[in-house]
């Protein structure tokens, strides 16, 4: 037995040393055309959504809330949110641009020379990295108002997770809830008799329980809700785990959407102008986006790292009139409603019946990807794989009042497919300098 006696002494505390760096205005070592916007930059911009941030970048334009890079179509731009591709498998478009800008930690926009790990992108790639909890508790509330009944509210909070039973390292959490509404500049449903509200029969589910979204979620004509929970665990200095769950829903009548058959009437291609006299009989659109991802990253050395991610992305869109089944639709018949000589018989507007389309579109993507990056002298080696198991369902019924043996109207399109998409990639990037310029060659 050895008894050791320790004496209590005062140890001098060293000063904290902070090392910071700023991104160069022109990154000469960057081979691709990439523009980056940080949370600090966004804080000083008069923006509300990611689309607002993107349209301030050179070479990018926004029309009807759709991003166009270098003049390309909206479906030619690929959005990644925390490493997960946000893309409707049917239309190729994404609603990630509607994310609240205050939720963003960084946005990187590549408009040329895409990295080898990106596929199916023709015009541009937008990488969005969302905020995470820090070592201290922080929170905030942001609200704003606008014309035509516009109003928005966002609540964010995050910090360390104090309860960590049987787990080493540090854990952090972050919660983000936001909503925005607008009555729009068009004829308002608020003026309709009976306090009419947008209604959809779309049903959501959790733990084998289904429910519908009531009037609370549609106080205006254009409504958007979003919620996100992020958990981060760092068991040691070289390893990191992150779990991210986010959900967005929208209920509107297509005021800011883009459709394939848009005609551009009155300068607003998405708005159903022909139904503006009885807007409650125009289609109500309900959109649902749900994303879950689990990511692991490990630093192998000062010159290499590896990361793996499992993800699930679900999107759905329901289009209907007043929550009706297509068999309940009534055909427009202004000729029978008004006597001869009445100008309303043949004018531009519909004064009777319902819109002619019922639609339900759903896509589901399970993704798994892994990558390894290693730097050897002047070479930067990267290889990995990406696999997606997809499901796409499409149901469209037009003119449902017309006779059909199956009761599916004058025309219908119904299908369900289960494609698999994957790739294996490898890249060797050689870097060397010529007269002060850095040249990169990818093989």
Number of C-alpha atoms within 10 A of each C-alpha: 3 4 5 6 6 6 5 6 6 5 6 6 6 6 6 6 6 5 5 5 5 5 8 7 7 8 12 11 13 11 17 14 13 18 17 16 17 14 18 12 12 22 12 8 13 9 16 18 18 20 23 21 18 25 16 13 14 11 12 18 19 15 13 14 17 21 27 21 26 14 12 15 15 21 21 19 25 25 24 19 17 17 16 23 21 24 22 23 18 12 11 15 20 22 20 21 20 17 21 23 22 22 25 22 17 18 24 17 21 21 22 16 11 18 13 14 16 14 13 12 15 16 20 27 24 23 20 25 18 20 19 22 22 17 13 11 14 13 14 10 11 11 12 11 13 10 10 13 13 16 15 19 15 20 17 20 17 23 19 19 19 9 8 11 6 5 11 11 12 17 23 21 22 23 21 22 20 22 20 21 25 20 20 16 10 13 16 17 18 14 9 13 7 7 8 14 19 25 24 23 18 20 11 12 9 7 5 6 8 10 11 12 15 13 13 8 18 20 17 23 23 21 22 21 21 20 18 20 17 21 21 22 21 18 14 11 10 12 17 19 18 19 18 20 17 18 18 22 19 21 26 24 24 21 18 17 18 18 13 8 8 13 12 10 12 8 8 16 20 20 23 18 19 16 21 18 15 19 21 21 20 26 27 23 23 24 19 19 23 19 22 20 21 17 20 17 19 17 15 14 10 8 12 16 18 18 18 18 20 19 21 20 22 20 24 20 20 23 24 27 25 19 16 14 12 21 14 12 21 16 15 15 14 18 14 10 13 14 11 10 8 12 10 16 18 12 11 11 16 23 21 18 16 25 25 21 20 23 19 18 20 21 22 22 27 18 20 20 20 18 19 18 18 18 16 10 9 12 17 17 18 20 17 18 16 19 17 19 15 19 17 19 17 17 15 17 19 18 21 24 17 13 12 12 6 6 13 19 19 14 14 16 11 12 9 13 11 13 11 12 12 13 13 14 13 16 18 17 15 16 16 13 10 7 5 8 10 13 15 18 12 15 10
